[in-house]
Amino acid sequence: MKIKSIKVWSADLGNTKPYTIAFKTVDQVLNAFVEVTLENGITGIGAASPSEYVTGEHLSQTLASLSEANLEFLLGRNILELNQLLFEIWQKFPTTPAARTAIDIAFHDAFTKHLNIPLVKYLGQKIKSMATSNTIGIKNVEETLKEAEEYGKLGFKALKIKIGKDVDEDIERLVKLREKFGNRFMIRIDANQGYTVEKTVELYHKTKDLNLELIEQPLPAKAIDDLRRLPEEVKAVVAADESLLTTIDALKLIKPTRAVGIFNIKLMKCGGINQGLKIADIGLTEGVDLFWGCNDESIISITAALHVAFACSNTKYIDLDGSLDLAKDIVKGGFILKDGIMSCSDKSGIGVERV
C-alpha cells in the first residue's frame, strides 16, 4: 500500500493553565503535525512537540526537517515496509527527534488502520488501564493544595509535583499535601535537574514517611556519575528524564554501577514509537521500571505514547496529562480518561479523528 501524499503544518494549541517548572514558565503549546495519505485513502496523523531545553530542537527546526523536499523520498513507498521506512527516517533526521516522532506516529497510525487493528494490539497489549498523574507546577503551599483539591474532584488519583528551586519549600509542600489529603493521592515528584546529590539525599530522607513513588531527574542531565553516587535506596526511586534521550543513554544509565531504577521515556525525546520500544526493551532486560511522560502535546502524540506504554510489561507509571489543559486540539477521540484512569479505545490505529 503506497504512500500518496504527506502534509505538514503547525499550530499553537494554547494552554489554559500556564505553569512554572525549575527552568521556565509554560504558557503556549506549539505543535507540528504530519498527515500521511495512502493510495487507498487511509490517512494517518502524527504530532511533534519539541523541547528545545531538553533536546536542542526548536519548532522551526522540526518544520525544516519536515519540509516537502526532505520528505519526498517517502512518497510512493509501501507503508507495509514500516520498519525499513522508520530506519531511514531515523538516519535522515538524527538531530530532530520530535520531527521523527511526528512521522513515526503518522506511519504507525496509517499502518495499523490499514490492518484494521488498534496500535496497542499490533504492538502486543500487556496493560489494559492505569492511573495517569496530573502535574502541579512550582507554587506556594496554598496554591498547591488548592490545585490538588481540584484534581481530586475530577477523579485523579495521582499527582506529579514539580519541585527543584528550594528544598525546604519543596519538603513543606509535600508534607502539607499528605497532611491535608492523607493517602488520597499517589504522589511523585519532578525536580527538573534542580538539585545536588546532597539535596536529593536530604529530600529523600525527610520525605521517606510520605510514601512518594519516585523522584524524577533530581540532578543535571549530564551528571550520570553523580547519579551513581546516590545511595542504592535513593537510586531505586530515581527516574532518568533529561538524562535519557536515546538508546545510547539508556545503556550508559544501566552500566555498572547502575545510575537509576526508572526510565522516563518520552516519544519527543527519543524520536518516536520505534525508538521508545528499544529503550523499553533495554529496561526490561535490566529490570528497570518504565515511567512514560510527555511535553505539552496534542491528543495525537499522547494517545500514541499510551498505546506504546501499554505494550510494555515493565511500565509502572504514566504521566500523560500533556493534552488535558490545551485550549484546543485538531483531533477528537484517542485515549479514554475516566476518574484519572487512562485506557485505549478499540478503534483502529490510534483512534483519533480530525475535527
Phi, psi and omega in degrees: 000112189277152176277120184272316183205158176225124181249139181228137174203173180227161179200151171265114183275351177076162181221116182281345180226079176305143183218162182246136170239187190298336186235358181193169171247132184258119181227001175215159183229096181265119180236151170251150183231145177233129175236120179255137178241129178271166184294342177268006178094350177294138177242153173228145184231143178224164181221151178233133176226082186290150174243101184300322181297325186270313187249352182082006183259119175265156181305325179297325177288323176302310182292326177295319177296326183269022179293159181303319182295321182288336183261358184300328183294345181271341182292136180083355178280158182270122181297339179291344174270041189308309185294324176294318179298318180292326176296316180294322177296318179300320179288323186284329184236064186291336186253005180231077184296328179292323176298316177299322181298316181300315179293315180305312181294315180301318180292317177297321180296311180296318182299313182282336170293319178299324178280350182060050181215143175298145181306316183298327178290320178298319182286336181106088187288125177252335187231138181268319183201160181196150178284129171268146172279154171247140193264135174246122181290183180286113182219171175285175185300313183300314180293324178298313181295322180295314181292323177299319178299318179298316180293324178298320179294334178275358176098000181291141184246357181223140179235142168247120184258121176283129179226192171119000178260320181213115187297323180293317178294323179298314180297319180300316179300317182292319178297315181295325177299314179291323179299318184280319189251356182058226180261026180299327181243144160284134183237128172235156186232152183226112183270352177047047175072016188274356187248169168255174175303314184297317180292325178296314179295319178300311180298318181302311184289325181283346179243012186301327182277358183271357177058051176280143184284315185199164176240113183270128173037067179287332186251163177306148188306320185275356186274056182294319179296326176292322174301320180294335181284344180296148176303151184303320182293332177281313180303327183300332182251009178269131178253129176279124177244278181297340176282350186237095177252323189228174175297326178298318177298318180300317179294321178297321184289336181259358177295145177301134353277134182307141185266330184215165177254353186220137172260127169264113182255127174236130181302324184290339177277315190269340177108020172118186184298314183303311181283326178300320179293328178293318177295318179300320180293323175299315179299317180298316180298325185259006179073030179263131177286156180249141178229108185268123183240190184199169166264196169279113194220161173296157172308329183304301184284332175296315180296318178301316179298322179295316178301317180292316180303319183282355175266002183243122185291338180267011172290121180244339183216147169228143176228071188248058182256012190294345180255356190288334182251019177291145176285334179199170175212168181260357180225167170231169182087218181083225183293159174254130181232121177219120181053040177080000180260128181258143174212165180265148175280173179263013178284154180291159183067221175264358171077030177251157178228142176296144176252000000 
